[in-house]
Amino acid sequence: MTRTEISERLQRYIVEELLDGDGRDLTPTTPLLQWGLLDSIGIVSLLSFIDDNLGVEVPDDAVRPENFETLEKLSLMLDDIVRKAA
Amino acid sequence: MEDADGESSAPKDYDVIVVGMGPAGAVLAIGLARAGYRVLGLERERFPRYHIGESLTGIAADVITKLGLEAEVEALGALPKPGVKVVGTHAKSEFFVPVARKTWQVRRAGFDDLLLRTAIAAGMEHQQGTVRNVLREGERVVGVSFDDAFGETHRVRARYVADCSGQSSLLCRLNVAGPRRIAMSGKQIAVFSQFEHAERDPGFQGNATCIFYSKQFHWAWFIPVSDTTTSVGCVIPTQTYRSVGDSSEEVFAWGTQHINPELNRRLQGRERVEPVRTIRNFSYSIDPYVGPGWVCVGDAHRFTDPIFSFGVSLAMTEASAAVELIAGMLEGVHETEAQRAYVDFCERGQSAVHDLIRYFWTFPSFFGYLTRGSLHADFQRLFAGDVYGDEPLEALVAMRKSLAEVRVDPEQSSKGEAIARRLRESRDMLEAVRSAYLEYSEDGIRVSLFLRHEDLDALDHLRAFERRLIGEFGREDLAVVAYPPRLAQSLFGADNTTDLHIPGGRRVFLREAS
């Protein structure tokens, strides 16, 4: 899976699950934490989406705010995990 | 008060006057008295007396061990503390940090009384009294005046005065120390009591401190203080306090039921055995807190959100450092240099605790993952109070990095979401508007309502609604603006409202243009 694909699927998930389908202001650099999108339930369900649908298991050490700040950073981090595993 | 030779009133000299006989004052007095200095310990209240702050960390146990009081503390019935469990709103955000080394949960009445008796046994002179003022010679503090239990005023002189008055912050109130800055989490209130037979975790974790939280700055402590008794306290913002009850009992009942369902379950049908007490819970810091002839120790100069029970431990550790400072000073070490070393030491510990707690409240959903990852040993040490090392622990460096790099304002966003929900519920109000949205940023929250018609009644209706919102959410950072069509037209042109967008902020649509 390419980084673009990862990013697109994440974007679709966030719009559908966390923004009630209203994704008009969401960009790769939208500050997800500042928007208050990732509370503890948000994080847990996002991580299980990533695990179930992208096949990437994010280790506890990578669950840090700076990796979840924007869609861009999140995709970069996942891409990095995928590359290291390959 | 009488002098040794039976004469009263003549000013009597001490090496050190310690104001306040809580853990900070007593540890300081024990250290100085054992070193042979003449110490006067002043305390307003008669001991034993009730006090909150029942949970200790490893560094408090270090001080207890150093003073040789381990057996006495255990004889009080203090419970060994296995760790800290934090329960949030989701099972996966729950975590447990075991203690890195032995420490206890204590009832403060007996614990503080033990420390006071130890100070007296070490040679400290104990006097019940309330300090009224400091004595000065030029800029230098050279003693205090105090009223004894019979209301008689005394003046006593000393080479050094230590303010260990806790949240009373005596030297700050007397304008000797710097002003008090209310910090971090704003204004909260703690309401607390004790329960018999509240349900604990099974096994060795049963005596752990449990912290339950939900929304930011809404949390509760659950601290076992004997085999059957558990101290329970609810901490909530003052704004919430006013809206959920008229009496402390009502607020306490609301907190135990609503802060977290698991807490509510553990207290179902259990008997509350203490009155409900209330204390303000404002994080503050005072600067400067040392000066010519005086020093502040513990809560007297800084108090941080007590969620992880660092207060007593920091106070006792600072008091040990203050023993060095004052003894050094009395032996001729340069005062400013000795004080600078003391301040550096205190700041290292206080800022580590401050950042740990700031990280917890800023990124609550990330905290559990960090404590479970490769840095888990660091967290055991941090929760034990190992915050005074020359080099900060790696976990602390990681948290500081996140705090510096990632900008968030979760408080503002959750408040914004709450207001948005309230507005969506008020469908009849939204009938009169063509489009409506709410924006929030770090600077505040703005609700913009674009009216359908030039309708004065609707405008009045909206103003009443605005007053209700402000009543509920406060006016400091909330603005509600209603635009009748002609005003909107002249300000923004035909339908263009985008100029209003707050840069970096988030916009929530309440009603689409129709």
Interface residues (C-beta under 8 A of the other chain):
Chain A: D22 D25 P31 L33 Q34 W35 G36 L38 D39 S40 I41 G42 I43 V44 P59 D60 D61 V63 R64 P65 E66 F68 E69
Chain B: G88 T89 H90 K92 S93 T362 F363 P364 S365 F366 Y369 L370 R372 G373 S374 L375 A398 K401 S402 E405 V406 R407 V408 D409 P410 S413 S414 G416 E417 G504 R506 R507 F509
